[in-house]
C-alpha cells in the first residue's frame, strides 16, 4: 500500500463551513476576535478552542497570517477546517499549524509541479582525472511552473519542506532522474541526489525508486545515491540504515558538501561512503589559499585510508584544475567542464586541456 505522505497531494480547495482554532496563550484571544469581527464572522468557544463559522477557510487563514499573527505565532496556533460542528476522528489529520495553511495557499506553483510531475532533469559531467574523460553525471532537478519558467531548486525544496511535501518531491525527483537518464542513454555513473530526512524506512520509502531502476534497465553498479543537505543530519544511525539499504542493492553512495555541513570526520567515516564530494567553498580559489589546501589534504588522507574516492565540486578555473590534479583528487565537477544541461555532455564536447 502506498504511503499517503509521499503520494497524496493536498487539495487547496477545501470545502468547509467552520474553522476550529486552538490558541497557545490567552494573549492571542483579542487578535483573533478582531480578525473574526473584521471579516464579519461569528464564533463560539468550544472546549479549549474557538469554532468560527466561515464559508472561506482560505481567506480566514491568510488574513490571520497577514495581519494578526507573526511567523512564530503561526507555528503555535493550530487550525482545522470542518464541514459541520461535529468533530470526527477522521478529520484530526487536518489539525495543523496556521503556518501550514498559509504555505499551502501560497504554494500553488509547487502543487502544480507535483500534480503534473513537471520536473526537468539536467546533467552535469563529472571528470575522471587519471583517465581524462567523463566518469559520470550528477542529475539535478528543476521544477517547471505554470508559465513554463523554472522554479529554482532552493525555493522548490524549501516550499516543499514548509508544506510538508518534501517526501513527495524527493521521491518524484528520484524517479524522474532515473527515467530521463535512461531516455538519454547514459551508461556512465549516475549520481542521484536524495534527502535522508525524507525517508522513514528504506524498505518502504524506496520501493518505487528500486522499481524505476529495474523498469528502465539501469545497471545497479552505475547508480550512486548522493546524500544532500548533510548539515541537517542528526541521526547517523538512521542514515547508515538507509545507506546500507542502497549498498545491499548494489548501489554506491556519496556524501555531498563535505567540509561544509558534516560535524566531523568521525561522523563521515561512520557512514562508509564510496565517494566524498568536497564542498565548493573549499575548492574555489584553492590554488592560492593555504588554509583550504590544508583542509583538502586532510580529507584526501582520510579518504585514501578508507578507500573513498575524492570528488571536488565547483571547479571553475584552469588553476584550480592543475592544483587539484597534483593534490591527488580523483574526480572533478564544475562549470569549467560544463554547466548542468538537458543533454549530457560527451567527451568530445568537453574541453579540458589541463587534465
WOURWO-V423393 format. One record per run of one state. SS is the DSSP state (2 for helix, 1 for strand, 0 for the rest). FROM is the first residue (numbers start at 1). LEN is the number of residues. Records with the same first field share a line. If there is no record, write none. Layout:
SS = FROM-LEN  FROM-LEN
This chain:
0 = 1-3  8-10  23-3  39-3  47-2  54-3  68-3  77-1  83-6  95-1  107-1  117-2  129-4  145-5  152-1  163-3  184-5  199-3  206-1  216-4  229-1  233-3  249-3  259-6  272-3  279-1  284-2  289-1  306-3  313-5  328-3  334-7  342-5  350-6
2 = 4-4  26-13  57-11  71-6  89-6  98-9  108-9  153-10  166-18  196-3  202-4  207-9  220-3  230-3  236-13  265-7  280-4  286-3  290-16  318-10  347-3
1 = 18-5  42-5  49-5  78-5  96-2  119-10  133-12  150-2  189-7  223-6  252-7  275-4  309-4  331-3  341-1
